[in-house]
Amino acid sequence: MITLEPMGSRIVAKQFDDDKEGSIYIPEHAKRGSLRATVIATGQDCVWVKEGDTILVGRYAKFDVPLRGEEWRDHFILNEEDILTKIHNKEGEYENG
């Protein structure tokens, strides 16, 4: 089995397939600029996010994971500073995928 261990302040995340945030529809033009993802792994220097956090990132701030196989579909790598925001639920806790 292959696992990824990001270095420094890099993050491995998996993009969401859905087009809704709760009951709010995200229009196509908004999805082109950014995407929602779940943090899968973090490097040792990451301070702001942890595994399981839901984040919003710029569509072009990511590097797709170059591994074959269904388990790596929609996974990508990015720098922590390229995260636009964390997404929280109504109770103030982090929204998990």
BAFI-3210 file (N, C-alpha, C; in Angstrom, 3 decimals, decimal comma, padded with zeros to 6 digits):
// residues 97
n [1|2|3|4|5|6|7|8|9|10|11|12|13|14|15|16|17|18|19|20|21|22|23|24|25|26|27|28|29|30|31|32|33|34|35|36|37|38|39|40|41|42|43|44|45|46|47|48|49|50|51|52|53|54|55|56|57|58|59|60|61|62|63|64|65|66|67|68|69|70|71|72|73|74|75|76|77|78|79|80|81|82|83|84|85|86|87|88|89|90|91|92|93|94|95|96|97]
n.u [000,836|000,489|001,441|001,255|003,470|003,518|005,969|007,464|005,526|003,523|000,493|-001,639|-004,611|-008,096|-010,341|-013,774|-016,641|-019,177|-021,607|-022,669|-022,903|-023,942|-027,203|-026,820|-026,481|-023,698|-022,810|-021,778|-019,895|-018,662|-017,424|-015,348|-013,300|-012,450|-012,132|-013,552|-012,131|-010,944|-008,583|-006,075|-003,498|-000,806|002,198|005,089|005,488|003,077|000,711|-001,838|-003,833|-005,278|-005,438|-008,475|-009,769|-011,925|-011,373|-010,997|-009,642|-007,697|-008,283|-006,027|-003,916|-002,989|-001,310|-001,776|-001,893|000,407|-000,228|-001,424|-004,616|-007,741|-007,949|-006,446|-007,701|-008,801|-007,082|-004,693|-001,761|-000,694|000,615|000,497|000,047|-001,417|-004,041|-007,289|-009,368|-010,711|-013,537|-016,292|-018,876|-022,278|-022,203|-019,742|-017,637|-015,138|-016,007|-016,323|-015,572]
n.v [-001,181|002,248|005,215|008,729|011,138|014,315|016,916|019,457|022,361|021,383|019,904|017,091|016,614|015,816|016,325|017,369|015,770|016,721|019,374|021,071|023,011|022,216|023,211|025,017|025,881|025,666|027,624|027,004|028,901|029,785|027,496|027,212|028,890|028,097|025,281|022,765|020,740|017,895|017,634|015,273|014,490|016,068|018,033|018,201|020,857|022,224|024,504|025,609|023,889|020,562|016,964|015,887|018,364|020,599|022,415|025,346|025,928|027,599|026,884|026,613|026,390|023,979|020,746|017,979|014,622|012,391|009,581|006,405|004,766|004,135|004,884|007,186|009,089|012,396|013,411|015,771|017,918|020,674|023,841|024,978|027,741|028,339|027,781|029,018|029,286|027,717|025,590|025,856|024,286|025,053|024,852|025,739|024,010|022,278|021,573|018,425|016,227]
n.w [000,000|-000,779|000,850|001,473|002,689|003,423|003,096|005,178|005,129|003,546|002,220|001,843|000,165|-000,471|-003,030|-002,902|-004,339|-004,562|-005,213|-003,396|-000,404|002,487|002,388|000,440|-002,877|-005,009|-007,609|-011,056|-012,059|-009,720|-008,803|-010,571|-009,739|-007,203|-004,914|-002,771|-000,211|001,690|004,251|004,120|004,913|006,699|006,616|008,823|009,564|009,433|010,676|010,802|009,879|010,220|009,906|008,477|008,473|006,676|003,781|001,677|-001,430|-003,968|-007,365|-009,030|-007,313|-006,634|-006,871|-008,700|-007,489|-008,754|-009,069|-010,062|-009,976|-008,401|-005,710|-005,495|-006,937|-007,387|-005,410|-004,182|-003,818|-001,872|-000,737|002,634|002,938|000,693|001,168|001,207|003,111|006,110|006,440|008,496|010,477|011,582|014,362|015,008|014,869|012,962|009,631|008,385|005,639]
ca.u [000,000|001,230|000,983|001,970|003,855|003,942|007,129|007,374|004,174|002,668|-000,707|-002,322|-006,048|-008,959|-011,414|-015,151|-017,317|-020,507|-021,682|-023,460|-022,380|-025,193|-028,306|-026,475|-025,970|-022,528|-022,939|-020,634|-018,857|-017,937|-016,594|-014,166|-012,247|-011,983|-012,723|-013,562|-011,366|-010,669|-007,154|-005,789|-002,231|-000,100|003,617|005,428|005,501|001,747|000,242|-003,222|-004,798|-004,955|-006,155|-009,919|-010,328|-012,456|-010,729|-011,280|-008,370|-007,769|-008,218|-004,705|-002,909|-002,745|-000,550|-002,450|-001,050|000,678|-000,285|-002,581|-005,469|-008,964|-007,773|-005,764|-008,517|-009,180|-006,105|-003,708|-000,807|-000,582|001,271|-000,473|-000,283|-002,333|-005,412|-008,037|-010,104|-011,281|-014,994|-016,841|-020,326|-023,001|-021,835|-018,420|-016,610|-014,720|-016,847|-015,581|-016,158]
ca.v [000,000|003,508|006,342|009,969|011,928|015,614|017,518|020,866|022,892|020,905|019,188|016,224|016,783|015,158|017,202|016,904|015,571|017,333|020,778|021,771|023,239|022,158|023,371|026,108|025,420|026,403|027,703|026,566|029,941|029,849|026,296|027,350|029,633|027,455|023,977|022,267|019,508|017,416|017,419|013,856|014,408|017,348|017,993|018,484|022,298|022,820|025,065|026,077|022,832|019,204|015,938|015,913|019,698|020,922|023,653|025,903|026,282|028,061|025,761|026,482|026,375|022,583|019,849|016,672|013,481|011,662|008,138|005,765|003,978|004,799|005,457|008,488|010,010|013,647|013,824|016,751|018,440|022,129|024,472|025,456|029,153|028,456|027,541|030,272|029,300|026,476|025,666|025,433|024,089|026,029|024,736|026,310|022,994|022,121|020,744|017,305|015,681]
ca.w [000,000|-000,862|001,667|001,196|003,860|002,921|003,749|005,552|005,330|002,461|002,630|000,883|000,358|-001,452|-003,473|-002,798|-005,619|-004,572|-005,595|-002,385|000,934|003,236|001,445|-000,476|-004,166|-005,473|-009,059|-011,854|-012,161|-008,445|-008,684|-011,427|-009,069|-005,977|-004,673|-001,401|-000,053|003,039|004,498|004,339|005,651|006,795|006,916|010,224|009,829|009,292|011,937|010,760|009,561|010,661|009,162|008,667|008,249|005,357|003,362|000,364|-002,068|-005,343|-008,304|-009,634|-006,255|-006,276|-007,737|-008,651|-007,114|-009,994|-008,850|-010,692|-009,105|-007,945|-004,369|-005,591|-007,727|-006,718|-004,395|-004,639|-002,841|-001,911|000,401|003,624|002,712|-000,448|001,617|001,313|004,367|006,632|006,451|009,780|010,479|012,390|015,780|015,200|014,720|011,584|008,769|007,807|004,443]
c.u [000,883|000,602|001,819|002,241|004,363|005,090|006,848|005,950|003,253|001,550|-001,154|-003,803|-006,805|-010,140|-012,774|-015,732|-018,622|-020,445|-022,552|-022,662|-023,602|-026,334|-028,041|-025,879|-024,789|-022,584|-021,643|-019,531|-018,056|-017,016|-015,330|-013,014|-011,671|-012,644|-012,601|-012,820|-011,265|-009,176|-006,946|-004,523|-001,577|001,379|003,874|005,402|004,147|001,232|-001,262|-004,241|-004,312|-005,758|-007,641|-010,551|-010,865|-011,927|-011,243|-009,953|-008,619|-007,543|-006,821|-003,574|-002,455|-001,907|-001,197|-001,461|-000,843|000,719|-001,545|-003,367|-006,633|-008,786|-007,088|-006,523|-008,913|-008,249|-005,128|-002,844|-000,791|000,179|000,213|-000,875|-001,195|-003,783|-006,094|-008,763|-010,410|-012,787|-015,481|-018,334|-020,961|-022,625|-020,436|-017,299|-016,265|-015,651|-015,997|-016,345|-017,032]
c.v [001,247|004,516|007,553|010,694|013,269|016,190|018,985|021,302|022,515|020,022|018,274|016,348|016,041|016,064|016,554|016,740|016,343|018,803|021,566|021,940|023,311|022,221|024,498|025,536|026,290|026,435|027,364|027,627|030,088|028,656|026,399|028,028|028,958|026,087|023,600|020,961|019,157|017,174|015,953|013,681|015,778|017,109|018,426|019,975|022,969|023,273|025,300|024,988|021,489|018,230|015,996|017,270|019,813|022,301|024,096|026,370|026,793|026,894|025,556|026,463|024,962|021,864|018,478|015,567|012,605|010,143|007,585|004,987|004,796|005,463|006,832|009,491|011,208|014,058|014,829|017,219|019,962|022,609|025,023|026,904|029,376|028,147|028,887|030,386|027,874|026,669|025,073|025,175|025,103|025,997|025,268|025,284|022,867|021,185|019,671|016,737|014,543]
c.w [000,000|000,091|001,303|002,503|003,357|003,747|004,094|005,817|004,175|003,015|001,498|001,197|-000,728|-001,748|-003,285|-004,187|-005,694|-004,962|-004,627|-001,111|001,831|002,250|000,456|-001,745|-004,574|-006,996|-009,783|-011,918|-010,870|-008,287|-009,522|-010,703|-007,841|-005,844|-003,216|-001,333|001,434|003,159|004,859|005,179|005,649|007,072|008,349|010,564|009,684|010,646|011,939|010,470|010,093|009,811|009,497|008,467|006,829|004,982|001,996|-000,214|-003,474|-006,292|-008,871|-008,604|-005,931|-007,322|-007,614|-008,319|-008,357|-009,818|-009,495|-009,663|-008,580|-006,576|-004,395|-006,449|-006,870|-005,573|-004,995|-003,478|-002,986|-000,689|001,344|003,357|001,514|-000,090|001,789|002,649|004,818|006,616|007,762|009,631|011,424|013,860|016,051|015,109|013,254|010,847|008,154|006,645|004,740]
res [m|i|t|l|e|p|m|g|s|r|i|v|a|k|q|f|d|d|d|k|e|g|s|i|y|i|p|e|h|a|k|r|g|s|l|r|a|t|v|i|a|t|g|q|d|c|v|w|v|k|e|g|d|t|i|l|v|g|r|y|a|k|f|d|v|p|l|r|g|e|e|w|r|d|h|f|i|l|n|e|e|d|i|l|t|k|i|h|n|k|e|g|e|y|e|n|g]
***
